[in-house]
Amino acid sequence: MTNNMNYVAVNYISCKEDYKERFEELFATRKGAIDKMPGFQNMSVLKPQDGESEYLIVSYWESEENFKAWTKSKAFIDGHKRGFEDLRKAKEEGREAPMTSNFKTYEIISR
């Protein structure tokens, strides 16, 4: 490949209806810690148009190693702290999680 974006991580997020506004707020007010991580290239947060599908968080990285370093970093924990707190609070109150997450990763083979 001629550029440095070789690795893509996609987080598929399903939100309860009453959590969607909060979820969008979390991204609208994010601190941007990921933006400073080595190997990070770009990120998009995609909102479903049908109102029912999953949100997609798509991040582009130079390598799998860069992405894995992000997921193990203090910046990752800090960047997800508010969402993790929402999950903890729901569990503590005996409620279902307001959102679920499913990560998949990809290697770019063509553009």
C-alpha positions, -999 to +999 in steps of 0.1 A: +000+000+000+011+035-007-003+052+024-001+044+061-037+034+068-036-003+069-058-013+098-095-005+106-114-011+138-152-009+137-172-008+169-208-017+164-228+000+191-265-009+199-282+016+222-315+014+240-339+041+226-337+062+258-298+062+256-293+073+221-292+110+229-267+104+257-246+083+235-244+110+208-236+136+236-207+115+247-191+117+212-200+154+207-181+162+239-153+138+236-118+148+247-101+136+216-075+115+234-074+090+205-064+118+182-029+120+198-022+082+198+007+070+177-005+055+145-040+069+147-052+083+114-089+091+114-122+083+131-159+085+120-190+081+141-219+070+119-255+073+130-280+049+115-305+065+093-333+039+099-333+047+136-329+011+146-295-002+133-263+001+152-240+031+154-206+025+138-174+039+152-148+035+125-112+042+133-082+040+109-047+030+121-013+025+107-011-009+123-028-034+145-002-028+171-011+009+172-047+001+177-040-025+204-018+000+222-047+025+222-071-001+238-046-007+266-037+029+273-047+053+301-061+076+274-085+048+263-098+044+298-101+081+303-118+085+269-144+059+278-148+067+314-183+084+311-197+055+291-182+029+314-198+048+343-232+047+327-228+009+323-217+005+359-246+025+372-272+005+352-258-027+365-257-014+400-294-004+397-303-038+383-311-025+348-300-038+314-270-021+299-280+010+280-257+000+251-238-030+239-206-030+219-191-054+194-156-047+179-145-061+146-111-053+130-101-053+093-071-051+072-074-028+041-066-047+010-080-023-017-091+013-021 
